[in-house]
Amino acid sequence: MAIPSLVAIQDLPVLSADELEARLRQVGAEQYHHQHPFHVMMHDGRLSRGQLQAWALNRYYYQSRIPIKDAIILSRSDDPEFRRAWRKRVVDHDGDTSQEGGIERWIRLAEATGLERDRVVCCQGVLPAIRYAVDAYLDLVKNRSFLEAVASSLTELFSRDLIALRMDCLRQHYPWLSSGLDYFTARLHQAPEDARFALQWVTGHAQTRVDQELAIAALQAKCDILWAQLDALYFAYVEPGWPPPGAFRMES
Amino acid sequence: MAIPSLVAIQDLPVLSADELEARLRQVGAEQYHHQHPFHVMMHDGRLSRGQLQAWALNRYYYQSRIPIKDAIILSRSDDPEFRRAWRKRVVDHDGDTSQEGGIERWIRLAEATGLERDRVVCCQGVLPAIRYAVDAYLDLVKNRSFLEAVASSLTELFSRDLIALRMDCLRQHYPWLSSGLDYFTARLHQAPEDARFALQWVTGHAQTRVDQELAIAALQAKCDILWAQLDALYFAYVEPGWPPPGAFRMES
């Protein structure tokens, strides 16, 4: 995402915490993937079982990389308090002895679409464009500033509403999927907790206008990454419907 | 790209140089982007000026990263002879005092489509999905084995025929572009020279069947990267024609 030249930004006033939060929420309103046509089709009940399989199989690659992303962020913090708070995310996705994690729950969602577990977990058939977008996310949290890495997680500010809507729509239009919705049930409370912490951290640590604009740009970059995944799914499995050589193919 | 499990491959016979070359050429026949519908439209004269602008502007990002890619490969070789041969590629794209390079020629192609130079060079408006694919190429040459990095360049084995066809088709269907074709004229002889060297190096250095299969898979991965770029262009500018937020938009 383009931001005005840094010289100009330095001359702009620092935003208050409320103003920065408003700018971040504006990014969500304008660029978050809740508006993507693939999601609109999903929520309207217009996706076939094969298209839902393609979605579940491809998004598994994203899900599988989330705890890696969070471990990279963990590894970049020298603040035990931050690390303790952030560690929860890894546990949420990887699970522990007392509860299964988000990755396991996503596999069960994929199984509910009719895919076999091994086919999902091996990640063969994932669209190359999905891999590139997800790997760009890992690159962002690894190589940009720590503030930007944390700010990129703020799409979770917007996910609760999308997940609540999605659960209603999936139950209504694809009742055969209902057994696979535990992932979303858990995220309904996990994501807002995580977002609250990260928002507070970002508004507290982005002390200059330049840092504030970098945080906003990082959130835009993350929205691009989510959007690009749905573009790739739509292209391969909706219209024109051309999965590239080697990718998952829907049964005809 | 999936390859059979390594245990099985180790039990397979080593391919002769001719057999390996045949396998590599087969990848081109099956997966190179000459068959992509966006190229078919281009060659049939069915792209609008705006679509050709989108192509030139987005592919500039790929072009601009080629000498970076080659410098990474240079930096990974400890063989002066190899480095001398490979250095030519950087010069071909960056130019020197006696001749302009491929990047400058690509800018003139973009200008011939009606784009302003600055708009192309700043890389704003490049589709995020194009960035991810191109950056995945840099990641490949940086992080996979040196053999795989070199093998990924072998798409140049297939580029001469595509470029020759493209030049004929561009001249026929978009005569107003003719002043911008110097890039392709130069590539007609540069690419086969480069490919010849790289093919000889790969067939000479892939001494085990495992290495041979890794080289083939690296070439497949590169074909994926080229294909994914045209998928993204097609999705954003042909059908359904949805550039994501922030990307280049065609004039209506």
Boltz contact constraints between the chains, C-beta under 6 A:
constraints:
  - contact:
      token1: [A, 1]
      token2: [B, 246]
      max_distance: 6.0
  - contact:
      token1: [A, 2]
      token2: [B, 124]
      max_distance: 6.0
  - contact:
      token1: [A, 31]
      token2: [B, 245]
      max_distance: 6.0
  - contact:
      token1: [A, 124]
      token2: [B, 2]
      max_distance: 6.0
  - contact:
      token1: [A, 128]
      token2: [B, 224]
      max_distance: 6.0
  - contact:
      token1: [A, 128]
      token2: [B, 228]
      max_distance: 6.0
  - contact:
      token1: [A, 129]
      token2: [B, 129]
      max_distance: 6.0
  - contact:
      token1: [A, 129]
      token2: [B, 228]
      max_distance: 6.0
  - contact:
      token1: [A, 132]
      token2: [B, 132]
      max_distance: 6.0
  - contact:
      token1: [A, 132]
      token2: [B, 133]
      max_distance: 6.0
  - contact:
      token1: [A, 132]
      token2: [B, 136]
      max_distance: 6.0
  - contact:
      token1: [A, 133]
      token2: [B, 132]
      max_distance: 6.0
  - contact:
      token1: [A, 136]
      token2: [B, 132]
      max_distance: 6.0
  - contact:
      token1: [A, 224]
      token2: [B, 128]
      max_distance: 6.0
  - contact:
      token1: [A, 227]
      token2: [B, 244]
      max_distance: 6.0
  - contact:
      token1: [A, 228]
      token2: [B, 128]
      max_distance: 6.0
  - contact:
      token1: [A, 228]
      token2: [B, 129]
      max_distance: 6.0
  - contact:
      token1: [A, 231]
      token2: [B, 235]
      max_distance: 6.0
  - contact:
      token1: [A, 235]
      token2: [B, 231]
      max_distance: 6.0
  - contact:
      token1: [A, 235]
      token2: [B, 235]
      max_distance: 6.0
  - contact:
      token1: [A, 239]
      token2: [B, 240]
      max_distance: 6.0
  - contact:
      token1: [A, 240]
      token2: [B, 239]
      max_distance: 6.0
  - contact:
      token1: [A, 244]
      token2: [B, 227]
      max_distance: 6.0
  - contact:
      token1: [A, 245]
      token2: [B, 31]
      max_distance: 6.0
  - contact:
      token1: [A, 246]
      token2: [B, 1]
      max_distance: 6.0
